[in-house]
Structures are given as structure tokens and as C-alpha cells.
Amino acid sequence: MTVPSGLRRFLEARPAPAPGEVCEMCAEPLDDRHGHVADLRDRSVMCTCRGCYLLFTADGAAAGRYRAVPERYLYDPAAPVTEAQWDALQIPVRMVFFFHNSELARTVAFYPSPAGATESELDLAAWSAIRDANPAFADVAPDVEALLLHRRGDAYECFLLPIDACYELVGLVRMHWRGFDGGEKAHEEIDAFFARMRDQGRDVGVADA
């Protein structure tokens, strides 16, 4: 099922800001590194300056309408997923992300497709079993963080990512996918994305120093 039109803007990747782009809240000029704030009422993500970003890091800011997108990246290179659990997810591609939608009061699952982010209307019991087997990801923040599950050959890896990183992946697939299997360019871009996420992510299997 394709994402309903009301959610489409929130779930699709936003392009990187062009030189001279300004904060969508206060019009302050943005540099290459800037924050994002989710508007939970409009289901959108805004590019913001650091000052505006920090205003919405506390729970309940702006009566809960706005929430800063965290900058946390975690990585489990050996997610405890069985072949039967993956098959139960019924995902037609090798990646899917999950997050808790506060407005709907439930977890939702989306996978990148040439049409954008596509919702999977599956029974999430299979995902709950996977999540429960990995307590390192138990505190994923609703609406603004997601768990991204990736099938890599015969193994699986899981990432806890800011929700905008998942939108970036959606945008890459939508931009580069060609034909039935995606084509070489799409797979190069997808592989490069996951390589960056591994580099940025803290391996949850490695104890902090």
C-alpha cells in the first residue's frame, strides 16, 4: 500500500539545503551542518538552525507539536533475525524501517520503493519479536527515530537512526531505481548509504570505553 497523501510529505526524503537556504523557522542562513525539527501535526520535517533545533529537544516543547530529530546512530551488525521472521515481515525488498507514530498510537512499517515510502500493512508481531531480542534498541524515540532492518546477503543488520536518515534512503531509491531490479546505479547508492550508516553508527555490541 502506498503512503496516504497526508503522510507523504513527512515520509519522503528532503533534499539537502542549497547554498543560501535559510532556517524554516527563523530565516537564519544555514550551513552544511544543520538540524531538523519534525512538525508532528503536519507530518513534515523542517531544516532549522542550531538555535531553533535546541528549542525543541525537551519533551513537551511547543505543546508537543514540534520535536527535534535526534542525532543518534546505533548499529547492530548481527541483528538476531531468523529467516522465518524475515519471511513473516513480507517485505518485497531487502530493507524496512519502523517507528512509533504518536498520532496513530502504533508502530508503522515502511519500505523504500520507486514510488516513495510504502507502508506495509503486516502483522507487526514478527517485528516485535525482533525488537524484543535486541534490548539495545528499546529506547527508540517515537516519531523522530526509526529502526532500519537491512538484509545483507544471508545475514541481517539493524540500525537505530534519525528519521530523516530513513527519508534520505527513500529519496535515493526513488531517484535512482530503474526497471525491475533497480539497476547498478541504484544499488551503488544504496550500498554507499549503508556504508555511511555503519561508519557513523556506534556498534551496540562493542562496550563503551
SERO-4910 file (N, C-alpha, C, O; in steps of 0.05 Angstrom, whole numbers):
BEGIN
 pado doro    nc1    nc2    nc3   cac1   cac2   cac3    cc1    cc2    cc3    oc1    oc2    oc3
  Met    A     17    -24      0      0      0      0     18     25      0     36     27     16
  Thr    A     12     44    -18     27     69    -19     18     87      4     -5     87     12
  Val    A     37    103     14     32    120     37      9    139     30      8    150      8
  Pro    A    -10    143     48    -32    163     44    -20    190     38      1    197     49
  Ser    A    -34    206     22    -24    232     14    -18    250     37      1    266     36
  Gly    A    -32    248     59    -28    265     82     -1    260     96     10    277    109
  Leu    A      9    235     92     35    228    105     58    230     86     81    228     94
  Arg    A     52    233     60     74    231     41     96    250     45    120    243     42
  Arg    A     89    276     52    110    296     55    128    290     79    152    297     78
  Phe    A    117    278     99    132    271    123    151    247    118    172    245    131
  Leu    A    143    229    100    158    204     97    177    204     73    192    185     70
  Glu    A    176    224     57    195    225     35    219    241     42    218    260     58
  Ala    A    241    234     29    267    247     35    265    277     26    253    283      6
  Arg    A    278    294     42    281    322     35    309    326     24    328    314     34
  Pro    A    312    342      2    338    346     -9    356    362     11    346    377     28
  Ala    A    382    359      7    400    375     24    396    405     17    389    411     -6
  Pro    A    400    423     36    395    451     31    415    462     11    438    456     11
  Ala    A    405    479     -7    422    492    -26    437    515    -13    427    525      7
  Pro    A    460    523    -24    474    546    -13    455    570    -10    441    576    -29
  Gly    A    455    582     13    438    605     17    411    599     29    395    617     34
  Glu    A    405    573     33    380    565     44    379    574     74    399    576     87
  Val    A    354    580     83    351    591    110    335    572    127    321    555    117
  Cys    A    337    576    153    321    562    173    292    566    167    283    588    162
  Glu    A    277    544    167    248    545    161    232    556    184    207    559    182
  Met    A    245    562    207    231    574    229    237    603    233    219    620    237
  Cys    A    263    611    231    270    639    237    284    653    214    291    676    216
  Ala    A    289    639    191    301    650    168    331    656    171    343    670    155
  Glu    A    344    645    192    373    646    195    386    630    173    377    608    168
  Pro    A    407    641    161    421    625    140    432    599    151    441    598    174
  Leu    A    431    578    135    440    552    144    467    545    131    473    553    109
  Asp    A    483    530    146    508    520    135    503    491    127    481    481    129
  Asp    A    525    477    120    522    449    111    512    431    133    498    412    127
  Arg    A    519    436    158    510    420    180    489    436    195    494    456    207
  His    A    465    425    194    442    439    207    424    417    218    426    394    211
  Gly    A    406    425    236    388    406    248    362    404    233    356    419    215
  His    A    346    385    242    319    381    232    299    379    255    305    368    276
  Val    A    276    391    251    254    390    271    230    379    257    222    388    236
  Ala    A    217    359    270    193    347    260    169    362    269    166    368    293
  Asp    A    151    369    251    125    380    257    105    357    257     97    347    237
  Leu    A     98    348    282     82    324    284     53    328    275     39    309    269
  Arg    A     44    353    275     16    358    266     14    356    236     -4    344    225
  Asp    A     33    369    222     33    369    193     48    346    181     47    342    157
  Arg    A     61    329    198     76    306    188     97    315    168     98    305    146
  Ser    A    113    334    176    134    344    159    160    348    175    159    347    200
  Val    A    182    351    161    208    356    174    220    381    163    220    385    138
  Met    A    229    399    181    239    425    173    269    427    177    279    416    197
  Cys    A    283    440    159    311    446    163    313    470    182    299    491    177
  Thr    A    329    469    203    330    490    223    359    497    230    377    481    228
  Cys    A    362    522    240    388    530    251    391    516    278    373    504    289
  Arg    A    416    518    289    421    505    314    404    516    337    395    501    354
  Gly    A    400    542    337    384    554    358    356    543    359    345    536    380
  Cys    A    343    543    336    315    533    335    314    503    341    296    493    354
  Tyr    A    334    488    332    335    460    338    335    455    368    321    437    378
  Leu    A    352    470    382    354    466    411    329    472    426    325    462    448
  Leu    A    312    489    415    287    497    428    268    473    432    252    472    450
  Phe    A    272    453    415    252    431    414    264    404    422    254    383    414
  Thr    A    287    405    436    299    380    446    286    369    471    288    346    477
  Ala    A    272    387    486    258    378    510    231    367    504    217    377    487
  Asp    A    223    346    519    197    334    515    175    355    522    177    370    541
  Gly    A    155    356    505    132    374    510    136    402    500    118    419    503
  Ala    A    158    408    487    162    435    476    141    441    455    133    423    440
  Ala    A    132    466    455    111    475    436     86    457    438     74    450    418
  Ala    A     79    450    463     56    433    468     58    406    454     37    393    448
  Gly    A     82    398    448     86    372    435     84    372    405     87    351    392
  Arg    A     79    395    393     76    396    364    103    391    350    104    377    330
  Tyr    A    124    404    359    150    403    346    169    386    363    168    386    388
  Arg    A    186    371    349    205    354    363    231    353    347    231    347    323
  Ala    A    253    360    360    279    359    347    286    330    340    282    311    356
  Val    A    296    326    316    304    299    307    331    294    319    350    308    314
  Pro    A    334    273    335    360    267    348    382    261    328    377    257    304
  Glu    A    406    262    338    430    257    321    444    232    330    469    231    330
  Arg    A    428    212    337    439    187    347    439    165    326    419    161    312
  Tyr    A    462    151    323    465    129    304    475    105    319    498    105    329
  Leu    A    460     84    319    469     58    331    468     37    310    452     38    290
  Tyr    A    484     16    314    487     -4    293    492    -31    306    509    -34    323
  Asp    A    476    -50    297    479    -78    306    486    -94    281    469   -100    264
  Pro    A    512   -102    277    520   -116    253    510   -144    251    512   -157    230
  Ala    A    498   -155    272    488   -182    272    462   -183    286    459   -195    307
  Ala    A    442   -170    274    415   -169    286    404   -198    288    406   -214    270
  Pro    A    391   -204    311    381   -231    316    355   -236    301    333   -236    312
  Val    A    357   -240    275    334   -244    258    337   -272    244    358   -278    234
  Thr    A    315   -287    245    315   -313    232    303   -310    204    289   -291    198
  Glu    A    308   -330    187    296   -330    160    266   -330    162    252   -316    147
  Ala    A    255   -345    182    226   -346    185    215   -319    193    193   -311    184
  Gln    A    229   -305    211    219   -278    219    220   -259    196    201   -243    193
  Trp    A    241   -259    180    242   -241    157    219   -247    138    206   -229    128
  Asp    A    215   -273    132    193   -280    114    166   -271    125    148   -263    109
  Ala    A    163   -271    152    137   -263    163    132   -233    160    110   -224    160
  Leu    A    154   -217    156    151   -189    151    139   -183    124    126   -162    120
  Gln    A    142   -201    105    130   -199     78    139   -172     64    122   -158     53
  Ile    A    164   -166     66    175   -143     53    187   -150     26    204   -169     25
  Pro    A    179   -137      4    189   -145    -22    217   -136    -29    228   -144    -49
  Val    A    229   -119    -12    257   -110    -16    273   -118      8    263   -131     27
  Arg    A    299   -111      8    317   -120     29    320   -100     52    340   -102     67
  Met    A    302    -82     55    304    -62     76    277    -52     84    259    -50     67
  Val    A    273    -46    110    248    -36    120    254    -20    145    272    -28    161
  Phe    A    239      1    150    243     16    175    216     19    190    195     20    178
  Phe    A    219     20    217    196     20    235    199     44    253    221     50    262
  Phe    A    177     57    259    177     77    280    150     79    293    130     71    281
  His    A    149     90    317    123     93    330    111    120    322    123    141    327
  Asn    A     88    119    311     73    143    303     54    150    325     35    136    331
  Ser    A     60    173    339     44    181    362     15    187    355     -3    182    370
  Glu    A     12    199    331    -15    207    323    -33    182    319    -56    183    326
  Leu    A    -21    161    308    -36    136    304    -35    118    328    -50     98    330
  Ala    A    -17    124    347    -13    108    372     -6     79    365    -15     61    378
  Arg    A     12     76    346     20     49    339     46     51    323     54     72    313
  Thr    A     60     27    321     83     25    305     75     22    276     56      7    269
  Val    A     90     35    258     84     33    229    110     23    216    132     29    225
  Ala    A    107     10    194    130     -1    179    129      9    150    108      9    137
  Phe    A    152     18    140    153     28    113    178     17     99    199     12    112
  Tyr    A    176     12     74    200      5     59    203     23     35    184     32     23
  Pro    A    228     30     28    233     47      5    225     33    -21    230      9    -25
  Ser    A    213     48    -39    205     37    -65    208     59    -86    211     82    -79
  Pro    A    207     52   -112    208     73   -132    186     94   -130    189    116   -141
  Ala    A    164     87   -117    142    106   -113    145    123    -88    129    140    -83
  Gly    A    166    118    -72    170    132    -47    168    112    -24    173     89    -27
  Ala    A    162    123      0    159    105     23    132     91     22    111    104     20
  Thr    A    133     65     23    108     49     20    103     35     47    121     22     58
  Glu    A     79     38     56     72     25     82     65     -4     78     52    -12     59
  Ser    A     75    -20     97     70    -48     98     48    -53    118     51    -47    142
  Glu    A     26    -64    109      3    -69    127      5    -98    138    -14   -113    136
  Leu    A     28   -104    150     32   -130    160     26   -132    190     24   -111    204
  Asp    A     24   -156    200     21   -161    229     49   -156    241     68   -169    234
  Leu    A     51   -136    259     77   -128    269     87   -146    292    107   -140    305
  Ala    A     73   -169    296     83   -187    317    111   -197    310    127   -201    328
  Ala    A    117   -201    285    143   -211    277    164   -190    284    186   -196    293
  Trp    A    158   -164    278    177   -143    285    180   -141    315    202   -136    324
  Ser    A    159   -144    331    161   -142    360    180   -163    371    195   -157    389
  Ala    A    180   -187    359    198   -208    368    227   -200    362    244   -206    379
  Ile    A    232   -188    339    259   -180    332    268   -158    351    291   -158    360
  Arg    A    251   -138    355    258   -116    373    263   -126    401    283   -117    414
  Asp    A    247   -143    411    250   -153    439    276   -169    442    286   -170    465
  Ala    A    286   -180    421    311   -195    422    335   -177    423    358   -187    426
  Asn    A    331   -152    419    354   -133    418    348   -109    436    339    -89    427
  Pro    A    352   -112    462    345    -91    482    361    -65    478    353    -45    489
  Ala    A    383    -66    463    399    -42    459    383    -20    444    390      3    445
  Phe    A    362    -29    430    345    -10    415    318     -5    428    300      5    415
  Ala    A    316    -11    454    290     -9    467    280     20    470    256     24    473
  Asp    A    298     39    471    290     67    477    288     84    452    292    108    454
  Val    A    282     73    429    278     88    405    257    110    409    235    104    419
  Ala    A    263    135    402    245    157    407    222    157    387    226    153    363
  Pro    A    197    160    397    174    160    378    176    183    358    185    205    365
  Asp    A    167    177    334    164    197    313    190    207    300    191    212    276
  Val    A    212    208    315    236    221    305    260    202    303    281    210    293
  Glu    A    257    178    312    278    157    307    264    133    296    241    128    301
  Ala    A    279    117    281    269     93    269    289     71    271    313     75    273
  Leu    A    279     46    270    296     23    268    295     13    239    274      7    228
  Leu    A    318     12    227    321      4    199    334    -24    198    356    -27    207
  Leu    A    319    -43    187    329    -70    184    337    -75    156    322    -69    137
  His    A    361    -86    152    373    -90    126    382   -118    123    397   -129    139
  Arg    A    372   -131    102    382   -158     95    407   -156     78    406   -144     56
  Arg    A    429   -166     88    455   -164     75    465   -192     69    477   -205     86
  Gly    A    459   -201     45    466   -229     38    448   -248     53    423   -246     52
  Asp    A    460   -266     68    445   -285     84    443   -276    113    432   -291    130
  Ala    A    453   -252    120    452   -242    147    435   -217    148    425   -207    128
  Tyr    A    432   -206    172    416   -182    176    431   -163    194    447   -171    212
  Glu    A    426   -137    190    437   -117    207    415    -97    213    396    -93    198
  Cys    A    418    -84    237    397    -66    246    410    -39    254    431    -39    266
  Phe    A    396    -17    247    406      9    254    384     24    269    361     22    262
  Leu    A    392     39    289    375     59    301    384     86    290    407     94    293
  Leu    A    366    100    275    374    124    260    355    147    265    331    142    271
  Pro    A    364    171    261    345    194    259    326    188    236    334    177    215
  Ile    A    301    196    239    281    190    219    289    203    192    282    192    171
  Asp    A    303    225    192    310    238    166    330    221    151    332    224    126
  Ala    A    346    205    165    364    187    150    349    166    135    356    159    112
  Cys    A    327    157    146    310    138    131    297    151    107    294    139     86
  Tyr    A    289    177    110    278    192     88    299    195     66    293    194     42
  Glu    A    324    198     74    346    200     54    347    175     38    350    176     13
  Leu    A    346    152     51    346    126     37    322    124     18    325    115     -5
  Val    A    299    132     27    275    132      9    280    149    -16    274    141    -38
  Gly    A    292    172    -12    298    190    -34    318    178    -54    315    181    -78
  Leu    A    338    164    -43    358    151    -61    345    130    -78    350    129   -102
  Val    A    328    114    -66    314     93    -82    296    105   -103    295     97   -126
  Arg    A    281    125    -94    262    138   -113    277    152   -136    267    152   -159
  Met    A    300    163   -131    314    178   -151    329    159   -171    330    165   -195
  His    A    340    137   -161    358    122   -177    347     95   -187    359     83   -205
  Trp    A    325     86   -176    315     59   -183    306     58   -212    290     76   -221
  Arg    A    315     38   -227    307     35   -255    300      6   -260    315    -12   -252
  Gly    A    277      1   -273    270    -26   -280    262    -43   -257    256    -33   -235
  Phe    A    262    -69   -261    252    -88   -241    271    -90   -218    263    -91   -195
  Asp    A    297    -92   -223    317    -97   -202    332    -73   -193    350    -75   -176
  Gly    A    324    -49   -203    336    -25   -193    359    -14   -210    362     10   -213
  Gly    A    375    -32   -221    398    -23   -237    423    -19   -220    422    -16   -196
  Glu    A    446    -18   -233    472    -16   -220    474     10   -204    484      9   -181
  Lys    A    465     32   -215    468     58   -201    453     58   -174    463     67   -154
  Ala    A    428     48   -175    413     47   -150    426     31   -129    427     39   -105
  His    A    436      7   -136    449    -10   -116    475      2   -106    482     -2    -83
  Glu    A    489     17   -123    513     30   -114    506     52    -93    520     54    -72
  Glu    A    485     67    -98    477     88    -79    467     76    -53    473     86    -31
  Ile    A    452     54    -55    442     41    -30    465     30    -14    466     33     10
  Asp    A    483     16    -27    506      5    -13    523     27      0    533     24     22
  Ala    A    526     50    -14    541     72     -3    527     84     22    540     92     41
  Phe    A    500     85     21    485     95     44    490     77     68    496     88     90
  Phe    A    488     51     65    492     33     88    521     34     98    526     31    122
  Ala    A    540     38     80    568     40     88    571     65    106    585     64    126
  Arg    A    558     87     99    560    111    115    546    107    142    556    117    163
  Met    A    523     93    142    510     89    168    527     71    186    527     75    210
  Arg    A    541     52    175    559     36    191    582     52    203    589     49    226
  Asp    A    592     70    186    614     88    196    605    107    218    619    112    237
  Gln    A    580    117    215    570    136    234    559    123    260    559    135    281
  Gly    A    551     98    257    537     85    279    555     74    300    577     64    293
  Arg    A    547     75    325    562     62    347    553     33    348    529     27    350
  Asp    A    571     15    346    566    -14    347    556    -21    374    570    -19    394
  Val    A    530    -30    376    519    -36    403    531    -61    415    527    -66    439
  Gly    A    546    -76    399    560   -100    410    587    -94    422    600   -111    433
  Val    A    596    -68    420    622    -60    430    618    -44    455    604    -23    453
  Ala    A    629    -51    477    626    -36    502    639     -9    500    660     -6    487
  Asp    A    626     11    512    638     38    513    664     37    528    667     22    548
  Ala    A    682     54    519    708     55    533    705     68    560    725     72    574
***
